[in-house]
Amino acid sequence: MLILGEILLVAAILIFSYYGMAVALKKYDEAQKRKAEEASAQFEQMFIFLNRRVLLFLFPISALTAGSVAYIISKQWWLGLVFLVVGAIIPGWMISAMDRRRRQKFILQLVDGLMVMNSCLKGGLTLVQSFEILAEEMSAPLSNEVALLNREIKVGVTLEEALLRLEKRMPSEEMTLVTSAVLVARETGGDLTKVFSRLVETIRDRIKLREMVTTLTLQARLQSIIISLLGPVFFVIVKKIRPDHFDIMWKDDLGRIFLLAAIGLQILGIILIIIFGKIEI
């Protein structure tokens, strides 16, 4: 009877494990598909068209590669686990960084783009014709976005709605200024050449101010990076010199509590430094 009970218990555990694994794999598959769709949408906004099957394997392959390389080099399982998590985060971070650089380049191109449109308007062209010239003369990403705006106008979308769509694709205060100025000038019958001249001066001043703030805060940002790295670097150096120095932290309950608290406070400090270091202009 006891043996029969043990057999039933083992069978129940196997059944629950099987269904639990199936549910976990299903959730993982759904999460990967969601990440792939989000990454595909971000790439499409950057006019980069990739197969979603490639993006579906991007995150797990990156995580496994980073974790495996870290474990092979260090022979430490915990370091491999850390880099496994880091490898899963890296693709999303790289996509966001690409999108951020593209938006920054777009803002820098706005000044030249407005000057081109101003010259076209002074030459007698309409606003829509000025957008067509702008798409031909400028480079990406401004040319891509304006070309998409021109295609939307040709298929029947109003200029106002097309501009709002462009602002939604490339959200920034500079683009909001341009959109608002154009829409107000069209409604009130204002002189767009004067509007564009003022916008060029305003955007130039904002870019100069942003660059000045970046330069003035460079030392503080470097100090924050150095302070954030002091703890991990100290741990690695002491571990190399005396491998048994931190053994008490692993073996003792109080030591493990202090170790977890130190890691948590380190992460919290990095997050606070990032938050306080952001200066909106």
C-alpha positions as CSV (number, residue, x, y, z in Angstrom):
1,M,0.0,0.0,0.0
2,L,2.9,2.3,0.8
3,I,4.6,1.6,-2.5
4,L,1.3,2.3,-4.3
5,G,1.0,5.6,-2.6
6,E,4.6,6.6,-3.5
7,I,3.9,5.6,-7.1
8,L,0.8,7.7,-7.2
9,L,2.7,10.6,-5.6
10,V,5.5,10.4,-8.2
11,A,2.9,10.2,-11.0
12,A,1.1,13.3,-9.7
13,I,4.4,15.2,-9.5
14,L,5.3,14.2,-13.0
15,I,1.9,15.2,-14.3
16,F,1.9,18.6,-12.6
17,S,5.5,19.2,-13.7
18,Y,4.5,18.4,-17.3
19,Y,1.6,20.7,-17.3
20,G,3.5,23.4,-15.4
21,M,6.3,23.2,-17.9
22,A,3.8,23.4,-20.8
23,V,2.2,26.6,-19.2
24,A,5.7,28.1,-18.6
25,L,6.8,27.4,-22.2
26,K,3.5,28.9,-23.5
27,K,4.0,32.1,-21.4
28,Y,7.6,32.3,-22.5
29,D,6.6,31.9,-26.2
30,E,4.0,34.6,-25.8
31,A,6.5,37.0,-24.2
32,Q,9.0,36.4,-27.0
33,K,6.4,37.0,-29.6
34,R,5.4,40.2,-27.9
35,K,9.0,41.4,-27.7
36,A,9.5,40.5,-31.4
37,E,6.5,42.5,-32.4
38,E,7.6,45.5,-30.3
39,A,11.1,45.3,-31.8
40,S,9.7,44.9,-35.3
41,A,7.5,48.0,-34.8
42,Q,10.5,50.0,-33.6
43,F,12.6,48.9,-36.6
44,E,9.7,49.7,-39.0
45,Q,9.5,53.2,-37.6
46,M,13.3,53.5,-38.4
47,F,12.5,52.3,-41.9
48,I,14.4,49.0,-41.2
49,F,12.4,46.0,-42.3
50,L,13.5,42.7,-40.8
51,N,11.9,39.3,-40.7
52,R,10.0,38.8,-37.4
53,R,11.4,35.2,-37.2
54,V,14.9,36.7,-36.9
55,L,13.7,39.1,-34.1
56,L,11.9,36.2,-32.4
57,F,15.3,34.5,-31.8
58,L,17.3,37.6,-31.2
59,F,16.6,37.9,-27.4
60,P,17.2,34.3,-26.4
61,I,20.3,33.9,-28.6
62,S,21.8,37.1,-27.2
63,A,21.1,36.0,-23.6
64,L,22.5,32.5,-24.1
65,T,25.6,33.8,-25.9
66,A,26.4,36.4,-23.2
67,G,25.8,33.9,-20.4
68,S,27.8,31.1,-22.1
69,V,30.8,33.3,-22.9
70,A,30.8,34.8,-19.3
71,Y,30.7,31.3,-17.8
72,I,33.5,29.9,-20.1
73,I,35.8,32.8,-19.3
74,S,35.2,33.1,-15.6
75,K,34.1,29.5,-14.7
76,Q,31.7,31.1,-12.2
77,W,28.0,30.0,-12.6
78,W,26.7,33.2,-10.9
79,L,28.6,35.4,-13.3
80,G,27.1,33.4,-16.2
81,L,23.6,33.9,-14.7
82,V,24.2,37.7,-14.4
83,F,25.3,38.0,-18.0
84,L,22.4,35.8,-19.1
85,V,20.1,38.5,-17.8
86,V,22.3,41.2,-19.2
87,G,22.3,39.5,-22.6
88,A,18.5,39.4,-22.6
89,I,18.4,43.2,-21.9
90,I,21.1,44.2,-24.5
91,P,19.0,43.8,-27.7
92,G,16.1,46.0,-26.4
93,W,18.7,48.6,-25.1
94,M,20.4,48.7,-28.5
95,I,17.2,49.1,-30.4
96,S,16.2,52.0,-28.0
97,A,19.6,53.5,-28.4
98,M,19.3,53.4,-32.2
99,D,15.9,55.0,-32.1
100,R,17.2,57.7,-29.7
101,R,20.2,58.5,-32.0
102,R,17.8,58.7,-34.9
103,R,15.5,61.1,-33.2
104,Q,18.4,63.3,-32.1
105,K,19.7,63.4,-35.7
106,F,16.2,64.3,-36.9
107,I,16.1,67.3,-34.5
108,L,19.5,68.5,-35.8
109,Q,18.3,68.2,-39.4
110,L,15.2,70.3,-38.6
111,V,17.1,73.5,-38.8
112,D,18.5,72.8,-42.3
113,G,15.1,71.5,-43.4
114,L,13.3,74.6,-42.3
115,M,15.8,76.8,-44.1
116,V,15.3,74.7,-47.3
117,M,11.5,75.1,-47.0
118,N,11.9,78.8,-46.3
119,S,13.9,79.2,-49.5
120,C,11.3,77.2,-51.5
121,L,8.4,79.3,-50.1
122,K,10.3,82.5,-51.0
123,G,10.8,81.1,-54.5
124,G,7.0,80.8,-55.0
125,L,6.4,77.1,-54.2
126,T,3.5,75.9,-52.1
127,L,4.0,74.3,-48.8
128,V,3.3,70.8,-50.2
129,Q,5.9,71.4,-53.0
130,S,8.4,72.5,-50.4
131,F,7.9,69.2,-48.5
132,E,8.6,67.4,-51.8
133,I,11.8,69.3,-52.4
134,L,12.8,68.7,-48.7
135,A,12.4,64.9,-49.2
136,E,14.7,65.0,-52.2
137,E,17.4,67.3,-50.8
138,M,17.8,66.1,-47.3
139,S,19.3,62.8,-46.0
140,A,17.8,60.2,-43.7
141,P,16.0,60.3,-41.3
142,L,14.4,63.6,-42.2
143,S,14.0,62.6,-45.9
144,N,12.4,59.3,-45.0
145,E,9.8,60.9,-42.7
146,V,9.0,63.8,-45.1
147,A,8.7,61.3,-48.0
148,L,6.2,59.3,-45.9
149,L,4.3,62.6,-45.2
150,N,4.2,63.3,-48.9
151,R,2.9,59.8,-49.7
152,E,0.1,60.2,-47.1
153,I,-0.9,63.6,-48.6
154,K,-1.0,62.0,-52.1
155,V,-3.4,59.2,-50.9
156,G,-5.8,61.7,-49.5
157,V,-4.6,62.5,-46.0
158,T,-4.9,66.2,-45.1
159,L,-1.7,68.2,-44.5
160,E,-2.8,68.9,-40.9
161,E,-3.3,65.2,-40.2
162,A,-0.1,64.2,-41.9
163,L,1.9,66.7,-39.8
164,L,0.3,65.4,-36.6
165,R,1.2,61.8,-37.7
166,L,4.8,62.9,-38.3
167,E,4.9,64.5,-34.8
168,K,3.6,61.3,-33.3
169,R,6.3,59.3,-35.1
170,M,9.1,61.7,-34.1
171,P,7.9,63.1,-30.7
172,S,10.0,66.1,-29.6
173,E,9.4,69.7,-28.4
174,E,11.1,70.9,-31.6
175,M,8.7,69.0,-33.8
176,T,5.7,70.1,-31.7
177,L,6.8,73.7,-32.3
178,V,7.1,73.2,-36.0
179,T,3.7,71.5,-36.3
180,S,1.9,74.0,-34.1
181,A,3.4,76.9,-36.0
182,V,2.5,75.6,-39.4
183,L,-1.1,74.7,-38.4
184,V,-1.7,78.1,-36.7
185,A,-0.1,80.0,-39.7
186,R,-2.4,78.1,-42.2
187,E,-5.5,78.8,-40.1
188,T,-4.7,82.5,-39.5
189,G,-3.1,83.2,-42.9
190,G,0.3,84.1,-41.4
191,D,3.5,84.5,-43.3
192,L,5.2,81.0,-43.2
193,T,8.6,82.5,-44.2
194,K,8.7,84.6,-41.1
195,V,7.4,81.7,-39.0
196,F,10.2,79.4,-40.3
197,S,12.8,82.1,-39.7
198,R,11.8,82.4,-36.1
199,L,11.6,78.6,-35.7
200,V,15.1,78.2,-37.0
201,E,16.4,80.7,-34.4
202,T,14.4,79.0,-31.6
203,I,15.5,75.5,-32.4
204,R,19.2,76.6,-32.8
205,D,19.1,78.2,-29.4
206,R,17.6,75.1,-27.9
207,I,20.2,72.9,-29.5
208,K,23.0,75.2,-28.2
209,L,21.5,75.2,-24.7
210,R,21.2,71.4,-24.7
211,E,24.9,71.0,-25.8
212,M,26.0,73.5,-23.2
213,V,24.2,71.6,-20.4
214,T,25.6,68.3,-21.6
215,T,29.1,69.8,-21.5
216,L,28.7,71.3,-18.0
217,T,27.3,68.1,-16.6
218,L,29.9,65.8,-18.1
219,Q,32.1,65.8,-15.0
220,A,29.1,64.9,-12.7
221,R,28.1,62.1,-15.1
222,L,31.6,60.7,-15.1
223,Q,31.7,60.9,-11.3
224,S,28.4,59.0,-11.1
225,I,29.8,56.2,-13.3
226,I,33.0,55.9,-11.3
227,I,31.1,55.8,-8.0
228,S,28.8,53.2,-9.4
229,L,31.7,51.0,-10.4
230,L,33.7,51.3,-7.2
231,G,31.8,48.5,-5.4
232,P,31.9,45.9,-8.1
233,V,35.6,46.7,-9.0
234,F,36.6,46.5,-5.3
235,F,34.9,43.1,-5.0
236,V,36.6,41.7,-8.1
237,I,40.1,43.0,-7.1
238,V,39.8,41.6,-3.5
239,K,38.4,38.3,-4.9
240,K,41.5,38.0,-7.1
241,I,44.0,38.8,-4.3
242,R,42.2,36.8,-1.5
243,P,39.7,34.3,-2.9
244,D,38.5,33.4,0.6
245,H,38.0,36.9,1.9
246,F,34.2,37.0,1.2
247,D,33.5,33.4,2.2
248,I,31.9,34.5,5.5
249,M,29.4,36.6,3.4
250,W,28.3,33.4,1.6
251,K,28.2,31.0,4.6
252,D,26.7,33.1,7.3
253,D,23.0,34.1,7.3
254,L,23.7,37.6,8.5
255,G,26.4,37.9,5.8
256,R,24.0,36.9,3.0
257,I,21.5,39.5,4.3
258,F,24.2,42.2,4.2
259,L,25.3,41.1,0.8
260,L,21.8,41.2,-0.6
261,A,21.2,44.6,1.0
262,A,24.5,45.9,-0.5
263,I,23.5,44.7,-4.0
264,G,20.0,46.2,-3.6
265,L,21.4,49.6,-2.4
266,Q,23.9,49.6,-5.2
267,I,21.2,49.1,-7.8
268,L,19.0,51.7,-6.1
269,G,21.9,54.2,-6.1
270,I,22.5,53.7,-9.8
271,I,18.8,54.2,-10.6
272,L,18.7,57.4,-8.5
273,I,21.9,58.7,-10.1
274,I,20.3,58.2,-13.6
275,I,17.1,59.9,-12.5
276,F,18.7,62.9,-10.8
277,G,21.2,63.2,-13.7
278,K,18.5,63.8,-16.3
279,I,18.0,67.4,-17.1
280,E,15.0,68.3,-19.3
281,I,15.3,71.3,-21.5
